[in-house]
Amino acid sequence: MSAYYGSILHGALLTVAVSLAALAVAVLLGLLGATARLSGRRALRVPATLYTTVIRGIPIWCSCCWCSTAAAPV
């Protein structure tokens, strides 16, 4: 059993690293989207508003099903 501790630790650290990287990307994209939505420029505000309206209108279950179906061939 002790032979697996290194692999388990490596997997746990990799999970934390990937989670932190995803968090950083999500925060960056969220800030960019919020800035675009609050912008005075119509060319930025309209696409940002459209994006958030569409994404909020799609239930999370549909998004999960679509992502799993799209990733299945990979």
C-alpha positions in Angstrom: 0.0 0.0 0.0 2.8 2.4 0.7 4.0 2.0 -2.8 1.0 3.9 -4.0 1.4 6.9 -1.8 3.6 8.7 -4.2 1.2 8.2 -7.1 -1.7 9.3 -4.9 0.2 12.4 -3.8 1.1 13.2 -7.4 -2.5 12.9 -8.5 -3.7 15.1 -5.7 -1.2 17.8 -6.4 -2.0 17.7 -10.1 -5.7 18.0 -9.3 -5.0 21.1 -7.2 -2.8 22.6 -9.9 -5.4 22.1 -12.6 -8.2 23.4 -10.4 -6.2 26.6 -9.6 -5.4 27.1 -13.3 -9.0 26.7 -14.2 -10.0 29.2 -11.5 -7.5 31.7 -12.8 -8.8 31.4 -16.4 -12.4 31.6 -15.2 -11.8 34.8 -13.1 -9.9 36.4 -16.1 -12.7 35.6 -18.5 -15.4 36.7 -16.0 -13.6 40.0 -15.5 -13.3 40.5 -19.2 -16.9 39.7 -19.8 -18.1 42.0 -17.0 -15.9 44.8 -18.3 -17.3 44.4 -21.8 -20.9 44.3 -20.5 -20.3 47.5 -18.5 -18.5 49.2 -21.4 -19.9 52.3 -23.1 -19.0 50.9 -26.5 -21.9 49.1 -28.1 -19.6 46.8 -30.0 -18.4 45.3 -26.7 -21.6 45.6 -24.7 -24.0 43.8 -27.1 -22.0 40.6 -27.6 -21.3 40.4 -23.9 -25.0 40.8 -23.1 -26.0 38.3 -25.7 -23.5 35.8 -24.4 -24.6 36.0 -20.8 -28.3 35.9 -21.8 -27.8 32.7 -23.9 -25.5 31.0 -21.3 -27.9 31.8 -18.4 -30.8 30.5 -20.4 -29.3 27.1 -21.0 -29.8 24.7 -18.0 -26.6 23.2 -16.7 -27.8 19.7 -17.4 -28.1 20.5 -21.1 -24.6 21.9 -21.1 -23.2 18.8 -19.4 -25.0 16.5 -21.8 -23.7 18.5 -24.8 -20.1 18.5 -23.5 -20.1 14.8 -22.8 -21.5 14.1 -26.2 -19.1 16.4 -28.0 -16.1 14.9 -26.1 -17.1 11.3 -26.6 -15.3 10.9 -30.0 -12.1 12.1 -28.4 
